[in-house]
Amino acid sequence: MAPQLGWTADTNSRGVTLVDLDNDGALDVIITHQFEPISIYRNTLNDRPAGGRPHWIGFQLRGNGRTCNTDAAGSRVTLDYEEKGKPVHQMREVAIANGLSAQNDRRALFGLGGYAGPLTVKISWCGAPARAYGPLSVDRYHVIPQGEGR
């Protein structure tokens, strides 16, 4: 399947990183190799015309450095909304390390499919009770510092 996706490096690989390199809401792939330079595979999902793109929302959390570390590692971000009359619940946890020789994007990215309305997000900063933030617009990243919200 790899050649059909354009993954053609025939070498001993070590780590895989998922990161949105161009901030378009589609995760790109970086693969580290033992004896070769890294391979970068750009996700072209959002290169489609505007009407055919799925919606998304992303969050970069900034802990206060006292009750939560500045990277907000261990914090949980949850979204609840309805799409086509059905409830949708999504959760992401901010992680620092997640693989050998690689580290994923620390931002929390959510795919929303056809949902395009405003969202309220709940954030549990390093295990504290969740606070609500929003309403927030889709198809962009939001930087959220700890201490704001309701």
C-alpha positions in Angstrom: 0.0 0.0 0.0 2.9 2.4 0.7 3.9 2.9 -2.9 0.3 3.8 -3.8 0.5 6.6 -1.2 3.8 7.8 -2.6 5.8 6.4 0.3 8.8 5.0 -1.6 11.8 5.1 0.8 13.2 1.6 0.9 15.2 1.9 4.1 15.3 1.1 7.8 12.8 3.6 9.4 12.7 4.5 13.0 10.0 7.1 13.9 6.8 8.5 12.6 5.6 12.0 13.4 2.2 13.5 12.7 2.3 17.3 12.5 0.3 20.0 10.6 3.3 21.6 8.9 1.3 24.1 6.9 -1.4 24.9 9.5 -4.3 23.8 7.2 -5.9 21.3 9.6 -4.5 18.2 7.8 -1.8 16.2 9.5 1.4 15.7 7.5 3.7 12.7 8.1 7.5 12.8 8.8 9.4 9.6 9.0 12.9 9.3 10.4 15.3 6.7 9.0 18.4 5.1 10.4 20.7 5.6 7.4 18.8 8.1 5.2 17.5 11.7 5.6 14.0 12.2 6.9 11.0 11.7 4.6 8.2 14.3 4.5 4.8 13.5 3.2 2.4 16.4 2.8 -1.3 15.7 3.3 -3.1 17.3 0.4 -6.7 16.7 1.8 -7.3 20.4 2.2 -6.1 21.3 -1.2 -9.5 20.6 -2.6 -11.9 23.4 -3.5 -13.4 25.1 -0.4 -16.8 23.3 -0.8 -15.2 19.8 -0.6 -13.0 20.3 2.4 -13.8 18.8 5.8 -13.9 21.2 8.7 -11.5 21.1 11.6 -10.5 23.0 14.7 -7.2 23.1 16.6 -5.9 24.2 19.9 -2.5 25.2 21.2 -2.7 25.3 25.0 -0.4 27.3 27.2 -0.2 26.3 30.9 0.5 28.9 33.5 3.7 27.1 34.7 2.5 26.8 38.3 -0.6 24.6 38.4 0.0 23.3 34.9 3.3 23.0 33.0 3.7 25.6 30.2 3.3 22.9 27.5 0.0 21.9 29.1 1.1 18.2 28.9 -1.6 16.0 30.5 -4.4 18.4 29.8 -7.5 17.2 28.1 -9.5 19.0 25.5 -13.1 17.8 24.8 -15.7 18.9 22.2 -19.4 18.1 22.2 -21.6 19.0 19.3 -24.4 17.7 17.1 -23.9 16.8 13.4 -27.0 15.8 11.4 -29.0 15.3 14.6 -26.4 12.9 16.2 -24.3 13.8 19.2 -20.6 13.8 18.6 -18.0 13.7 21.5 -14.3 14.0 20.8 -11.3 14.2 23.3 -7.6 14.8 22.9 -4.9 14.7 25.6 -1.8 16.9 25.1 1.3 14.6 25.2 5.0 15.4 25.1 6.5 12.1 24.1 4.7 9.5 22.0 7.2 7.4 20.0 10.7 6.3 19.3 12.8 9.0 17.5 9.8 11.2 16.9 7.3 13.5 18.6 3.9 14.5 17.3 2.5 18.0 17.1 1.6 19.2 20.7 -1.5 21.0 19.4 -4.8 19.3 19.8 -6.4 18.9 16.3 -10.0 17.7 15.8 -11.6 16.7 12.5 -15.2 17.9 12.3 -16.3 16.6 8.9 -19.3 18.6 7.7 -19.9 20.5 11.0 -19.2 24.2 10.4 -20.9 25.9 13.4 -19.2 27.6 16.3 -17.9 25.4 19.1 -17.4 25.6 22.8 -14.5 23.5 24.0 -13.8 22.2 27.6 -10.3 22.0 28.9 -9.1 20.2 31.9 -5.8 21.7 32.7 -3.4 19.0 34.1 -6.3 17.2 35.7 -8.1 20.2 37.2 -11.9 20.5 36.7 -12.8 21.4 33.1 -13.4 25.0 32.1 -15.4 26.1 29.0 -14.0 28.3 26.2 -15.9 29.7 23.3 -17.8 30.0 21.1 -14.9 29.5 18.8 -14.8 29.4 15.0 -13.8 26.4 13.0 -11.1 25.9 10.3 -8.3 27.5 12.4 -6.0 27.1 15.4 -6.8 28.8 18.6 -4.1 29.6 21.2 -5.7 29.3 24.7 -3.8 30.4 27.8 -4.7 28.8 31.1 -6.8 31.0 33.4 -9.2 32.4 30.8 -12.6 30.8 30.1 -15.5 30.2 32.3 
